[in-house]
Amino acid sequence: MADEWIEQDFVVGRELGMHARPSGELVTLAAGFAAEIEIGRDGEWVSGRSVLSILSLAATQGTRLSIRSRGSDAREAIRALGAVIAAATD
């Protein structure tokens, strides 16, 4: 089970989208998990541990982002990262 990808979608809630600060929050949070983490938009997947890669997704408010993860703490990682993406405060 730990080798299977788990995936969930989240909608960007921040008025300014996923700019540098929330992207940095994602990367910092992702570093605390053992699971492999990727974030995607429209079929393009990037590392959840790279600020520049996350910024390249150009996710504005209302954009649907997917998080996929695999590893021993994959579900916890998705839940925590999804909360950052869906947060309504900048």
C-alpha positions as CSV (number, residue, x, y, z in Angstrom):
1,M,0.0,0.0,0.0
2,A,2.8,2.4,0.8
3,D,4.0,2.0,-2.9
4,E,0.7,3.2,-4.3
5,W,0.0,6.8,-5.2
6,I,-2.8,8.5,-3.2
7,E,-4.2,11.6,-4.9
8,Q,-6.6,14.3,-3.9
9,D,-7.6,17.6,-5.5
10,F,-7.7,21.0,-3.7
11,V,-8.8,24.5,-4.9
12,V,-6.5,27.4,-4.2
13,G,-8.3,29.6,-1.7
14,R,-5.8,32.5,-1.4
15,E,-6.7,35.7,-3.2
16,L,-3.2,36.1,-4.4
17,G,-2.9,32.4,-5.4
18,M,0.1,30.2,-4.7
19,H,2.7,33.0,-4.6
20,A,6.2,32.6,-3.1
21,R,5.2,32.6,0.6
22,P,2.6,29.8,0.5
23,S,4.7,27.9,-1.9
24,G,7.5,28.1,0.6
25,E,5.2,26.9,3.3
26,L,4.3,23.9,1.2
27,V,8.0,23.0,0.7
28,T,8.8,23.4,4.4
29,L,5.9,21.3,5.3
30,A,6.7,18.6,2.7
31,A,10.2,18.3,4.1
32,G,8.8,17.0,7.3
33,F,7.3,13.9,5.6
34,A,9.0,10.8,4.4
35,A,6.5,10.3,1.6
36,E,7.2,11.2,-2.0
37,I,5.1,14.3,-2.8
38,E,4.1,15.8,-6.2
39,I,1.7,18.6,-7.0
40,G,0.0,18.9,-10.3
41,R,-2.1,21.1,-12.5
42,D,-3.7,20.0,-15.9
43,G,-1.5,16.9,-16.1
44,E,1.8,18.7,-15.3
45,W,3.4,17.3,-12.1
46,V,6.2,18.9,-10.1
47,S,8.0,18.1,-6.9
48,G,6.3,19.2,-3.8
49,R,9.8,20.0,-2.4
50,S,10.7,22.7,-4.9
51,V,9.4,26.3,-4.5
52,L,10.3,27.2,-8.1
53,S,8.5,24.1,-9.5
54,I,5.4,24.9,-7.5
55,L,5.5,28.6,-8.7
56,S,5.8,27.3,-12.3
57,L,2.3,25.9,-12.0
58,A,1.0,29.6,-11.9
59,A,-1.9,28.7,-9.6
60,T,-4.2,31.6,-9.1
61,Q,-7.2,31.7,-6.7
62,G,-9.7,29.1,-7.8
63,T,-7.2,26.9,-9.6
64,R,-7.6,23.2,-8.9
65,L,-4.3,21.6,-7.9
66,S,-3.8,17.9,-7.3
67,I,-1.5,16.4,-4.7
68,R,-0.3,12.9,-5.0
69,S,1.9,11.1,-2.5
70,R,3.2,7.7,-1.7
71,G,5.0,6.4,1.3
72,S,4.3,5.6,4.9
73,D,2.8,9.0,5.8
74,A,1.3,9.8,2.4
75,R,-2.2,10.4,3.7
76,E,-1.0,12.8,6.4
77,A,1.1,14.7,3.9
78,I,-1.8,15.2,1.6
79,R,-4.0,16.4,4.4
80,A,-1.5,18.9,5.7
81,L,-0.4,20.2,2.2
82,G,-4.0,20.4,1.1
83,A,-4.8,22.7,4.0
84,V,-2.2,25.1,2.9
85,I,-3.5,25.2,-0.7
86,A,-7.1,25.6,0.4
87,A,-6.4,28.3,3.0
88,A,-8.2,31.6,2.3
89,T,-5.7,33.9,3.9
90,D,-2.6,35.3,2.3
